[in-house]
């Protein structure tokens, strides 16, 4: 996973794609986020996509397999199963992961963990580069408040995480198992206990990050103070085999103005939702005006290199971030780097 880079980006390790982009040549995305279902069995308070009604849509198996084959042909490097729902609710998740793995694509998944049981873990854990469990609380009562589910779910998630650790060790898998916590006023006093607990379970890393302030969400955090005593206490728990990442850079970017007008990251990143729509990013979910195309109607490779996609990207560039407002998405860190590559600053020639 390169978890130490999680608060940054890895575009500099893909010089061929960067060169093509600088020369205005068409390039395939390096990374795809897949939302294979819009169903979710949790109702997290801080969900970035709580403005989307959770429905009963699962992406079609045959279409998804065809699309994964397109990814491999185009040179896509990695797939992240996340999206607008809980990926483990799709009955064909294991089949998709096996297909991508066999085609040489790296795979990761983010999950609330309640359904990631022994059966699923034994099928796919060895095929993943990393997995991240959203736990967010040390106390069952806090978990209930944040995830909108009962205490039984809390203990089920802990059991499934422990089971994954056991399966990984027994089979000597290389997958990195991580636990994530969104920093909230409700859980801030539990961070150290949560970190110590998951370390004892045997996961590889623990991440703390701020909640995203999505412009379409009804949830607006405004609580980001994890400096001082909490940060210092968390860092003391880290060992050579257990990494603790407090995502301060993500926090800093929330407060720093953009240095770019164009979203350059769209060239390297793709997102497909449960309906099969290919969109620039989650700002444009359910917005027909900004849908590149739909994999139920056309092949992904044709959609990606289409004139429609070019025109939509130009429309977004011209908007000067009016759709994003002050939202700092995953692409923000890439855009700051790419802007500097495209428009070097004075004396950048002196390496």
LOBATOR-899388 format. One record per residue: x, y, z of N, C-alpha, C, O in turn. Coordinates in steps of 0.001 Angstrom, whole numbers, padded with zeros to 6 digits, always signed. Atoms other than C-alpha are relative to their C-alpha. Layout:
N
XYZXYZXYZXYZ...
//
This chain:
351
+000819-001212+000000+000000+000000+000000+000850+001258+000000+000458+002280-000562-000759-001216-000189+002800+002396+000835-000751+000937+000919-000973+002104+000596+000885-000750-000888+000768+003548+003812+000621+001318+000436-000096+002260+000775-000662-001249-000380+003376+006192+004623-000319+001135-000964-000156+002307-000623+000327-001006+001014+002270+007987+001429-001486+000329-000052-001923+001079-000925+001443-000112+000110-001446+007871+002197-000486+001447+000085-001564+001773-000413+000375-001411-000120-001517+011589+003028+000559+000828-001144+000453+002054-001142-000596-000687+001137+000239+012425-000239-000516-000616-001292-001719-000834-001430+000383+000636+001256+000228+010890-003736+001209-000740-000544+002319-000598-000031-001091+000795+000572+002306+008557-005904+000129+000221-001502+000695-000618-002202-000038-000248+001443+001966+010120-009344+001416+000065-000549+001656-000296-001701-001376-000139+000482+005691+010779-009559+000628-001354-000345+001662-001411-001011-000515+001331+000307+006202+007001-009752-000574-000555-001305-000365-001720-001643+000582+000407+001286+004326+006886-013064+000419+000999-001089-000429+001668-001679-000520-001023+000915+006585+009004-015332-000512-000124-001437-000654+000887-002125+000480+000157+001376+005317+007507-018606-001359+000669-000191-001586+001362-001183+001317-000636+000080+001747+008599-017923+000111+001508+000156-000593+002256-000522-000199-001442-000191+002930+011999-016690+000514+000659-001274+000056+001740-001645-000549-000553+001241+004941+012563-019875-001072+000098-001076-001157+001099-001787+001084-000040+000987+001968+011659-022054-000971+001138+000307-001413+001853-000593+000912-001081-000400-000233+014032-020078+000584+001374-000327-000119+002244-000841-000649-001284+000290+002273+016880-020400+000029+000287-001498-000004+001446-001912-000020-000152+001458+002383+016261-024170-001402-000018-000612-001566-000100-001830+001399-000014+000446-001428+016338-024349-000390-001248-000794-001235-001194-001687+000358+001273+000622-001545+012698-025421-001076-000689+000837-001089-000535+002058+001022+000718-000764-004538+010539-024443+000629-001065+000893+001512-001806+000461-000532+000997-000930-003838+008408-021378-001144-000739+000689-002230-000195+000890+000962+000781-000778-005670+005645-019561+000116+000393+001472+001181+000835+001904-000103-000295-001439-006502+006183-015886+000932-000997+000678+000985-002168+000304-000854+000888-000781-003994+004771-013441-000815-000741+001054-000505-001876+001414+000741+000502-001145-006594+004188-010756-001501+000168-000226-001954+001198-000726+001450-000033+000131-010311+003361-010736-000633-000285+001354-000263-001237+002043+000827+000288-001170-012727+003625-007845-001319-000587-000482-001988-000009-001338+001218+000687+000404-015632+001205-008178-001030-000005+001121-000753-000443+002238+001142+000128-000898-018986+001561-006475-000905-001077-000563-001762-000785-001397+000723+001107+000631-020444-001847-007235-001413-000174+000543-002196-000951-000003+001361+000000-000526-023549-001303-005097-000260+001336+000676+000663+001965+001194+000327-001209-000760-025403+001681-003664-000724-000353+001295-001271+000516+001974+000593+000435-001264-026713-000394-000777+001022+000135+001133+002222-000047+000929-000891-000053-001166-025297+000112+002705-000786-000413+001239-001939-000019+001413+000660+000478-001211-026112-001571+006012+000340+000823+001231-000113+000510+002332-000261-000955-001070-024707+001270+008134-000510+001376-000438-000721+001620-001626+000439-001363+000288-025848+004893+008373+000905+000974+000753+000500+001612+001724-001006-000792-000706-022701+006747+009350-000346+001491+000001-000728+002065-001018+000313-001418-000197-023216+010237+010686+000808+000894-000928+000302+001898-001428-000934-000836+000751-020213+011598+008777+000136-000411-001461+001044+000057-002148-000111+000502+001370-020849+009823+005461+000023+001143-001010-000877+001981-001045-000146-001034+001019-019634+012013+002618-001160-000012-000983-001528+001022-001540+001034+000161+001024-022401+010653+000403-001382-000216+000602-002207-000920+000021+001314+000189-000608-025357+010849+002777-001107+000728-000757-002285+000577-000432+000996-000680+000835-027090+013038+000188-000529-000922-001107-001480-000576-001807+000483+000991+000957-027481+009957-002027-000907-000986+000729-000527-001537+001762+000896+000977-000608-030454+007778-001214+000527-001408-000238+000692-001837-001381-000455+001388+000138-029213+004273-000506-001142-000834-000552-002217-000911+000044+001057+000755+000663-031167+002062-002864+000280-001481-000011+000809-002029+000957-000203+001429+000116-031040-001508-004098+000665-000364-001300+000364-001399-001895-000636+000195+001296-028823-001205-007144+001354-000682+000149+002210-000227+000909-001290+000676+000094-025995-003662-007825+000445+000010-001456-000359-000194-002365-000516-000019+001364-023752-003396-010854-000090-001405-000606+000104-002400+000093+000192+001271+000686-024325-006146-013432+001314-000777-000082+002355-000212-000416-001203+000833-000036-021861-009047-013175+000686-000064-001365+001893+000159-001459-000580+000153+001330-021336-009561-016905+000638+001304-000471+001731+001299-001038-000515-001309+000405-020873-005833-017541+001266+000343+000782+002214+000892+000221-001163-000317-000822-018427-005497-014640+001217-000799-000435+002324-000262-000482-001112+000833+000465-016287-008397-015857+000558+000554-001309+001774+000629-001487-000420-000594+001268-016177-006870-019328+000787+001280+000233+001772+001549-000454-000663-001269-000312-015167-003540-017813+001366-000234+000623+002317+000479+000304-001303+000331-000592-012384-005077-015726+000975-000452-001087+002168-000151-001024-000844+000404+001133-011072-006645-018926+000479+001229-000773+001621+001270-001229-000409-001260+000619-011056-003155-020465+001106+000666+000801+002079+001163+000235-001023-000595-000863-009080-001884-017470+001366-000622-000293+002356+000084-000488-001264+000707+000210-006417-004527-018000+000590+000329-001364+001795+000545-001488-000464-000305+001356-006209-003855-021739+000553+001416-000104+001518+001663-000827-000408-001399+000067-005869-000110-021179+001242+000299+000835+001940+001281+000581-001159-000235-000855-003194-000411-018502-000323+000611+001349+000553+001195+001986+000366-000460-001339-005133+000535-015362+000821-000777+001024+000950-001998+000933-000901+000636-000967-002859-000158-012396-000715-000534+001236-000331-001568+001784+000618+000379-001275-005239-000361-009444-001493+000279+000007-001987+001173-000680+001437-000145-000200-008871-000733-008438-000272+000094+001493+000277-000664+002292+000397-000199-001391-010400+000507-005197-001500-000229+000101-002288+000536-000456+001414+000293-000193-013714-001068-004190-000513+000812+001191-000206+000511+002344+000538-000869-001047-015542+001634-002255-001333+000569-000512-002367-000097-000449+001188-000560+000629-018023+004006-003903-001065+000447+000972-000775+000787+002119+001098-000585-000771-021442+005037-002631-000700-000985+000916-001639-000607+001616+000612+001006-000855-022320+001781-000846+001057-000865+000665+002253-000590+000565-000900+000948-000652-020815-001082+001152+000292-001143-000975-000602-001936-001271-000308+000951+001074-018981-003276-001402-000266-001461+000344-000556-002256-000549+000206+001404-000359-019361-006510+000580-001456-000431-000124-001759-001616+000016+001401+000354+000205-023121-006362-000008-000260-000534-001407-001321-001102-001664+000169+000542+001356-022601-007265-003678+000422-001465+000002+001541-001795+000394-000251+001441-000069-022824-011041-004043+001157-000452-000892+001699-001539-000694-001067+000388+000931-020219-011061-006841+001329+000702+000278+002232+000679-000560-001240-000714-000325-017529-009026-005073+001220-000901-000152+002198-000511-000789-001154+000912+000066-015200-012027-004719+000350-000348-001440+001527-000447-001786-000238+000333+001401-015615-012892-008392+000699+001154-000716+001611+000929-001511-000630-001176+000626-014713-009321-009455+001466+000110+000416+002339+000379-000409-001368-000110-000516-011628-009310-007244+000890-001083-000592+002033-000816-000964-000769+001095+000603-010482-012697-008526+000327+000289-001461+001435+000009-001919-000207-000329+001412-010909-011518-012128+001091+001063-000153+002004+000912-000964-000989-001074+000075-008932-008314-011575+001391-000503+000391+002386-000150-000242-001271+000560-000470-006213-010185-009691+000653-000856-001082+001854-000758-001334-000524+000870+001060-005847-012746-012462+000524+000795-001195+001399+000327-001922-000427-000850+001107-005437-009890-014963+001151+000931+000392+001581+001763-000407-001183-000752-000416-002613-008350-012932-000257+001391+000536+000661+002207+000613+000345-001315-000548-004457-005363-011475+000053-000070+001521-000445-001023+002120-000051-000064-001458-003745-004350-007866-001382+000405+000534-002102+001181-000095+001350-000177-000516-006828-004311-005644+000016+000405+001467+000832-000083+002248+000192-000379-001396-007918-002625-002413-001492+000168+000266-002292+000325-000656+001405-000133-000359-011167-002362-000510-000133+000765+001316+000673+000605+002232+000371-000678-001239-012699-000092+002112-001357-000541+000424-002273-000631-000393+001215+000666-000450-015405-001659+004252-000332+000359+001442+000556+000684+002230+000360-000156-001410-017386-001204+007444+000268-001289+000770+000224-001301+002000-000485+001221-000621-016354-004803+008111-001031-000942+000564-000680-002045+000984+001001+000836-000647-019649-006192+009350-000270-001298-000748-000699-002282-000146+000250+001190+000817-019921-008691+006472+001289-000659-000484+001246-001638-001229-001274+000564+000448-016217-009380+005963+000378-001167+000914+001321-001094+001701-000160+001147-000881-016451-012767+007622+001063-000968-000522+001722-000703-001527-001003+001004+000369-014228-015872+007437-000141-000477-001438+000850-000640-002151+000255+000521+001335-015854-017090+004251+000537+000941-001075+001242+000518-001991-000460-000981+000983-015202-013882+002320+001502+000223+000111+002199+000314-000899-001435-000243-000209-011772-013330+003863+000846-001118-000613+001875-000850-001233-000748+001119+000570-010606-016802+002851+000019+000021-001521+000954-000490-002138+000080-000065+001457-011689-016129-000733+000893+001091-000582+001538+000882-001609-000609-001153+000676-010147-012718-001339+001157+000672+000726+001874+001466+000119-001003-000758-000759-007786-011579+001414+001381-000087-000648+002104+000908-000701-001316+000182+000611-004727-013007-000328+000166+000685-001336+001279+000758-001857-000041-000674+001298-005600-011144-003529+000010+001531+000139+000131+002254-000850+000046-001444-000243-005765-007698-001918+001384+000562+000309+002213-000096+000938-001213-000718-000413-002935-005190-001651-000202+000595+001390+000700+000574+002227+000339-000506-001328-004671-003558+001295-001507+000011+000206-002289+000031-000745+001395-000113-000399-007951-003447+003164-000064+000967+001169+000802+000962+002044+000145-000977-001074-009206-000667+005412-001395-000136+000611-002408-000020-000079+001253+000111-000738-011879-001159+008063-000342+001344+000649+000505+001951+001305+000463-001234-000645-013904+001876+009177-000614-000369+001344-001730-000886+001401+000466+000374-001339-014266+001394+012924-000462+001218+000791-001594+001255+001274+000369-001338-000477-014217+004953+014327-000312+000127+001490-000549+001240+001960+000354-000129-001410-014893+004117+017985+000619-001125+000828+000840-002230+000334-000458+000994-000956-013545+002302+021033-001170-000564+000801-001159-001733+001189+001153+000420-000778-016869+002147+022855-001160-000393-000927-001389+000272-001937+001169+000386+000800-019922+000308+021456-001040+001113-000105-001678+001274-001145+000987-001080+000002-022116+003257+022411+000381+001106-000986-000484+001684-001643-000475-001011+000950-019969+005663+020377-000128-000516-001424-000513+000226-002327+000157+000628+001312-019933+003260+017446-001459+000075-000447-001748+000379-001604+001434-000066+000304-023724+003125+017607-000400+001407-000408-001165+001590-001355+000312-001395+000307-023924+006913+017600+000532+000416-001370-000153+001110-002121-000638-000426+001241-021535+007331+014666-000439-000821-001209-000586-000275-002302+000319+000887+001126-022502+004318+012512-001491-000270-000159-001917-000846-001160+001442+000159+000115-026218+004300+013213-000480-001435+000050-001524-001757-000518+000371+001418-000128-026324+000574+014062+000184-000423+001456+000766+000307+002259-000056+000477-001370-026591-001525+017216+001360-000500+000448+002286-000633-000353-001264+000448-000593-023860-002748+019551+000497-001322-000583+001702-001562-000657-000381+001299+000550-023924-006225+018004+000924+000169-001200+001858-000612-001383-000828-000270+001180-022433-004761+014802+001432+000325+000397+002377-000080-000281-001328-000388-000466-019513-003321+016758+000851-001236+000276+001990-001327-000181-000747+001194-000353-018471-006697+018135+000209-000912-001206+001204-001634-001282-000143+000785+001222-019055-008357+014774+001181+000507-000821+001961-000285-001351-001109-000593+000750-016637-005927+013099+001330-000356+000646+002273-000730-000051-001234+000351-000704-013983-006525+015763+000371-001463-000237+001538-001790-000455-000243+001422+000235-014367-010278+015335+000514-000239-001417+001414-001052-001623-000415+000177+001391-014005-009989+011554+001409+000534-000246+002170-000052-001016-001362-000528+000135-010884-007820+011822+001009-001005+000561+002032-001295-000060-000893+000985-000628-009293-010328+014187+000133-001250-000868+001214-001829-000974-000025+001171+000875-010225-013152+011836+000899+000243-001212+001642-000646-001626-000854-000347+001143-008544-011351+008914+001474-000053+000377+002300-000551-000387-001385+000036-000472-005364-010931+010935+000479-001448+000114+001595-001773-000290-000348+001413-000163-005382-014650+011761+000230-000680-001351+001205-001410-001530-000109+000599+001334-005953-015680+008128+001255+000502-000717+001950-000265-001383-001204-000564+000622-003218-013329+006933+001262-000686+000534+002139-001077-000237-001200+000580-000612-000676-014736+009395+000156-001476-000353+001259-001941-000642-000063+001428+000289-001550-018359+008779+000447-000278-001433+001147-001254-001704-000312+000197+001415-001212-017953+005017+001169+000852-000492+001565+000771-001655-001119-000885+000322+001621-015398+005104-000326+000922-001185+000492+001135-002079+000409-000937+001048-000334-013005+002901+000709+001343+000197+001080+001699+001316-000671-001298-000065+001227-009635+002082-000971+001162+000184-000537+002300+000362+001002-001053-000122-002037-007681+002350+000225+000825+001274+000528+000273+002332-000092-000876-001168-001870-004671+004682-001398+000245+000543-002277+000719-000177+001297-000146-000653-004765-004603+007140+000024+001263+000848+000845+001403+001754+000037-001267-000716-005676-001167+008401-001355+000289+000601-002373-000249+000166+001227-000497-000616-008261+000473+010620+000011+001520-000106+001030+002166+000140+000130-001440+000201-009504+003980+009951-000985+000588+001006-001977-000043+001370+000916-000730-000873-011111+006512+012266-000161+001426-000506+000820+002148-000688+000300-001402+000302-012809+009732+011234-000008+000756+001320-000711+000368+002254-000121-000748-001257-011927+012301+013895-001244+000857+000206-001567+001705-000625+001293-000603-000294-015145+013540+015484-000025+000462+001451+000740-000031+002280+000135-000430-001392-016180+015373+018627-000462-001152+000883-000132-001206+002067+000538+001125-000783-017951+012166+019707+001052-001044+000341+000913-001760+001332-000971+001082-000219-014869+009945+019453+001405+000482+000329+002298-000341+000533-001368-000525-000147-011875+012257+019987+000688-000507+001267+001904-000703+001270-000601+000461-001249-011338+011077+023568+000223-001512+000028+000731-002052+001011-000172+001454+000068-011331+007423+022431+001121-000415-000954+001397-001607-001096-000963+000325+001047-008602+007644+019778+001165-000846+000507+001565-001809-000148-001159+000728-000526-005742+006422+021958-000400-001430+000372+000321-002379+000065+000474+001340-000366-007764+003503+023358-000302-000845-001246+000003-002037-001286+000310+000708+001247-008974+002580+019858+001284-000453-000684+001381-001584-001158-001281+000325+000621-005439+002685+018507+000675-001170+000715+001181-002085+000065-000617+001077-000778-004137+000464+021308-000748-001315-000203-000133-002380-000261+000799+001202+000176-007019-001978+020821+000296-000681-001333+000493-001895-001380-000219+000628+001307-006471-002510+017097+001448-000449-000159+001735-001387-000903-001387+000471-000015-002725-002758+017654+000068-001375+000652+000761-002265+000159+000020+001283-000693-003396-005591+020109-000649-001088-000861-000259-002253-000789+000636+000963+000901-005663-007265+017541+001012-000492-001034+000978-001649-001453-001069+000413+000911-002672-007264+015188-000061+000591-001392+000571+000073-002313+000043-000628+001320-003538-004951+012304+001327+000686-000292+002164+000849+000596-001277-000582+000425-000753-003285+010339+000077+001505+000184+001160+002059+000370-000033-001457-000136-001794+000339+010607-001315+000547+000514-002363-000092+000423+001159-000723-000522-004179+002812+012187+000069+001417-000533+001093+002086-000400+000018-001329+000604-005223+006023+010442-001082+000869+000630-002200+000418+000878+000954-000999-000485-006906+009129+011804-000055+001118-001029+000978+001657-001427+000111-001052+001011-008274+011645+009337-001226+000859+000251-002165+000425+000918+001170-000865-000165-010667+014585+009225-001146-000446-000893-000927-001069-001932+001167+000267+000838-014195+014190+007898+000000+000968-001171+000397+002125-001033+000098-000876+001163-014742+015550+004408-001240+000880+000108-002309+000433+000524+001125-000942-000005-016940+018614+004140-000553+000085-001420-000323+001062-002133+000533+000078+001355-018759+017580+000966-001073+001062-000200-001956+001200+000647+000954-001096+000197-020736+020496-000531-001460-000443-000093-002361+000361+000144+001380+000471+000118-023822+018319-001084-000484-000748+001246-001653-001124+001337+000358+000752-001198-023774+016611+002299-000724+000882+001011-000514+002094+001061+000678-000722-001082-026027+017589+005194+000883+000075+001235+000567+000772+002199-000921+000026-001134-023110+016910+007524+001191+000901-000287+001859+000750-001310-001148-000903+000149-020508+019643+007983+000777-000018+001306+000321+000541+002304-000706+000303-001241-017854+018687+010540+000433+001218+000819-000073+001447+001918-000468-001168-000740-016023+021844+011559+000751-000341+001277+000922+000527+002134-000730+000424-001196-014086+019837+014182+001245-000751-000443+001162-001883-000920-001213+000590+000563-010465+019138+013337+001186-000011+000964+002311-000293+000551-001128-000201-000908-008381+019625+016462+000560-001308+000547+000206-001729+001648-000680+001151-000566-006246+016510+016784+001488+000241+000143+002310-000646-000089-001391-000316-000303-003046+018272+017615+000245-000243+001489-000638-000715+002205-000290+000029-001422-001348+018315+020963+000051-001388+000595+000676-002292+000040-000131+001206-000801-001826+015554+023493-000435-001262-000738+000238-002288-000640+000496+001189+000703-003874+013156+021311+001001-000446-001057+001337-001627-001142-000962+000326+001053-001437+013327+018397+001265-000612+000602+001762-001626+000112-001228+000494-000624+001568+012833+020676-000192-001394+000584+000693-002244+000484+000282+001305-000600-000055+009906+022462-000122-001084-001070+000339-002209-000875+000139+000962+001091-000939+008200+019172+001358-000365-000594+001623-001531-000888-001311+000246+000601+002576+008584+017805+000864-000906+000881+001710-001639+000367-000771+000839-000918+004013+006881+020901-000368-001477-000124+000413-002348+000260+000476+001383+000123+001987+003742+020120+000636-000693-001207+000689-001921-001263-000564+000562+001230+003665+003268+016728+001255-000820+000284+002078-000468+001130-001196+000832-000053+006234+000513+016332+000439-000289-001431-000183+000185-002383-000479+000349+001337+008199-000885+013417-001052-000800-000774-001147-000694-001997+001002+000865+000635+005362-003345+012728-001412+000569+000036-002337-000032-000511+001333-000606-000116+002447-001041+013508+000123+001500-000248+000682+002235+000567-000121-001401+000384+002160+002299+011742-001237+000796+000428-002369+000329+000304+001077-000919-000378+000086+005203+013045+000106+001233-000873+001144+001894-000902-000012-001136+000915-000857+007879+010554-001078+000995+000419-002270+000712+000305+000918-001099-000295-002434+011122+011747+000079+000940-001192+001108+001574-001427-000078-000635+001319-003358+012782+008493-000074+001527+000092-001079+002158-000232-000082-001446-000193-002234+016302+009235+000006+000760-001325-000531+001864-001412-000042-000685+001290-001573+017151+005580-001408+000171-000577-001722+001192-001189+001391-000112+000456-005207+016421+004752-000690+001145+000720-001475+001885+000128+000563-001085-000788-006159+018786+007535+000498+001353-000491-000279+002300-000619-000584-001267+000463-003788+021491+006309-000606+000437-001330-000856+001624-001543+000538-000357+001324-005166+021326+002764-001412+000549+000081-001838+001307-000791+001349-000534-000178-008658+022029+004066+000062+001516+000168-000841+002241-000251-000121-001421-000336-007400+025424+005186+000770+000810-001037+000793+002039-000972-000849-000696+000970-005145+026241+002212-000718+000135-001344-001306-000826-001839+000672-000245+001276-006483+027801-000985+000637-000828-001113+001805-001209-001035-000510+000745+001152-006118+025963-004269+001005+000846-000771+000861+002063-000884-000974-000692+000847-003120+026833-006412-000196-000384-001463+000674-000127-002295+000271+000483+001350-004723+025353-009538-001435+000358-000391-002315+000484+000460+001346-000267+000512-007714+026136-011731-000618-001249-000614-001824-001475-000510+000486+001212+000640-007976+022866-013627+000171-001195+000942+001130-001266+001710-000144+001234-000768-008612+019502-011996+000777-000989-000875+000185-001775-001615-000858+000846+000815-005663+017716-013593-000172-001485+000349+000045-002358-000491+000091+001371-000465-006315+014591-011540-001003-000852-000750-000902-002079-000751+001001+000742+000776-009301+013647-013714+000634-000866-001085+000042-001853-001522-000679+000751+001058-006790+012401-016288+000529-001349+000494+000750-002263-000301-000636+001188-000552-005425+009747-013939-000942-000851+000853-000573-001933+001309+000937+000628-000933-008508+008762-011945-001376-000126-000636-001846+000790-001311+001352+000203+000497-011881+007281-012855-000901-000542+001092-000438-001211+002016+000978+000455-000988-015039+006571-010883-001228-000548-000711-001790+000099-001594+001203+000618+000554-017879+004201-011752-000956-000296+001145-000567-000909+002139+000959+000233-001073-021058+004109-009670-000806-001268-000247-000630-001939-001265+000753+001245+000045-023489+001277-009034-000942-000087-001194-001304-001182-001624+000854-000023+001183-025681+002365-011947+000786-000195-001289+000204-000308-002367-000842+000152+001176-022715+001980-014295+000463+001316-000597+001146+001326-001621-000399-001317+000506-022213+005718-014774+001470+000269+000284+001959+000028+001388-001399-000394-000153-018648+006887-015356+000018+001504+000216-000397+002268-000655+000047-001418-000368-018193+010232-013604+001389+000491+000392+002251-000319+000736-001311-000538-000363-015257+012581-012894+000379-000268+001459+001500-000684+001751-000233+000238-001423-015597+012318-009098-001351+000012+000702-002385+000186+000056+001285+000149-000685-018234+011996-006382-000808+001285+000121-001961+001243+000549+000770-001240+000079-019237+015657-006705-001116-000138-001030-002176+000472-000896+000906+000055+001149-021009+014655-009914-000856-001270-000046-001427-001594-001088+000946+001111-000066-022900+011557-008774-001410+000493-000346-001820+001574+000074+001412-000279+000296-026444+011533-010175-000226+001307-000749-001314+001878-000684+000139-001241+000765-025796+014554-012397+000223-000317-001482+001367-000365-001935-000114+000426+001401-026537+013595-016037+000877+000905-000856+001492+000449-001821-000778-000957+000779-024823+016740-017320+001489-000329+000014+002224+000046-000900-001432+000253-000154-021458+015447-016094+000345-001492-000004+001409-001883+000477-000283+001431+000130-021696+011719-016750+000688-000253-001335+000130+000048-002391-000744+000278+001232-019055+010636-019274-000744-000994-000893-000740-000871-002118+000690+001058+000717-021121+007605-020253-000371-001087+000982-000131-000945+002181+000433+001084-000867-022506+004351-018889+000480-001335-000569+000282-001623-001749-000570+001259+000476-020826+000949-019088-001075-001023-000377-000766-002043-000993+001092+000855+000464-024244-000667-019568-000337+000268-001462-000980-000546-002124+000306-000389+001380-024443+001138-022898+001216-000057-000915+001096-000372-002099-001227-000042+000807-020820+001430-024064+001174-000563+000783+001159-000569+002013-001204+000503-000653-017435-000103-023335+000723+001140+000715+000723+002278+000244-000696-001018-000771-015398+001739-020706+001075+000685-000818+001210+001907-000753-001101-000585+000767-012453+002250-023061-000517+001000-001022+000157+001988-001316+000580-000944+000960-014743+003950-025591-000501+001256+000708-000387+002365+000187+000468-001144-000789-016263+006159-022908+001175+000884+000399+001104+002109+000302-001143-000759-000524-012863+007169-021537+000650+000871-001077+001077+001991-000796-000659-000746+001073-011479+008283-024896-001003+000744-000902-000675+001110-002031+001060-000627+000797-014744+009869-026096+000109+001522-000015+000737+002124+000855+000067-001458+000086-015317+013447-027187-000861+000562+001130-000606+001661+001622+000861-000464-001084-018063+013715-024563+000815+000198+001288+000656+001199+001986-000815-000145-001201-015566+013095-021775+000879+001240-000095+001014+001978+000880-000842-001195+000177-013254+015762-023196-000799+001270+000233-000322+002192+000896+000810-001215-000120-016060+018303-023376-000446+000217+001447-000529+001358+001901+000390-000125-001407-017182+017570-019800+001171+000494+000839+000994+001339+001716-001180-000461-000725-013636+018003-018502+000248+001478-000245+000598+002207+000682-000180-001414+000327-013382+021340-020292-001028+000867+000720-000720+001965+001184+001064-000731-000682-016699+022426-018807+000332+000167+001490+000090+001221+002078-000381-000069-001411-015433+021611-015315+001165+000962+000192+001176+001744+001142-001139-000915-000083-012147+023433-015941-000464+001457-000018+000022+002290+000747+000478-001374+000170-014030+026548-017011-000830+000486+001184-001044+001688+001343+000881-000373-001115-016207+026479-013881+000753+000617+001177+000145+001218+002063-000827-000541-001081-013293+027484-011617-000468-000490+001375-000599+000293+002316+000307+000692-001259-014314+025007-008888-001364+000357+000616-001578+000125+001806+001286-000383-000580-017867+026297-008473-000776-001217+000522-001589-001081+001436+000706+001194-000444-019108+022711-008073+000632-000583+001267-000040-001244+002058-000731+000572-001137-016458+021807-005490-000111+000835+001258+000017+000312+002365-000013-000933-001126-016798+024888-003265+001339-000147+000742+002394-000073+000112-001244+000132-000765-014239+024405-000448+000352-001460+000291+001206-001745+001130-000251+001440-000186-014293+020598-000661+001415-000345-000451+001833+000035-001545-001355+000435+000333-010781+019094-000595-000021-001516-000169+000101-002262+000803+000147+001426+000276-011105+015710-002273+001367-000675-000124+002410-000048+000063-001233+000775+000150-008541+012972-002866+000886+000548-001114+002110+000432-001060-000772-000498+001135-007510+014616-006123+000709+001319+000296+001601+001724-000449-000576-001311-000308-006611+017908-004448+001520-000069+000135+002227+000781-000406-001440+000116-000210-003148+016726-003390+000712-000276-001327+001821+000213-001547-000581+000258+001319-002482+015415-006919+000017+001279-000832+000987+001564-001533+000103-001214+000799-003653+018671-008463+001055+001038+000370+001560+001748-000500-001022-000960-000432-001249+020756-006402+001363-000379-000589+002144+000479-001000-001251+000487+000590+001621+018591-007609-000003+000203-001513+000971+000704-002075+000071-000073+001463+000461+018482-011243+000027+001440-000503+000555+001709-001582-000055-001409+000387-000012+022244-011372+001448+000480-000035+001837+001239-000923-001411-000386-000062+003635+022663-010377+000779-000633-001155+001678-000006-001715-000649+000664+001127+004721+020125-013013-000328+000718-001304+000539+000916-002155+000437-000646+001238+002699+021873-015697+000477+001442-000096+000781+001940-001180-000421-001405-000041+003658+025377-014608+001109+000165+001043+000843+000621+002155-001105-000036-000967+007096+025218-012939+000193+001393+000598-000049+002416-000043-000295-001260-000667+008026+027865-010433+001443+000411-000287+002230-000373-000817-001335-000530+000235+011128+030009-010608+001064-000903+000657+000944-001310+001812-001147+000788-000456+014366+028033-010278-000312-001487+000241+000475-002191+000872+000280+001430-000098+012649+024653-010432+000980-000829-000845+001080-002044-000672-001000+000696+000822+015343+023789-013005+001175-000487+000824+001880-001417+000430-001124+000377-000848+017854+023564-010171-000454-001110+000936-000974-000851+002021+000539+001118-000760+017068+020083-008914+000872-000381+001196+000541-001311+001931
//
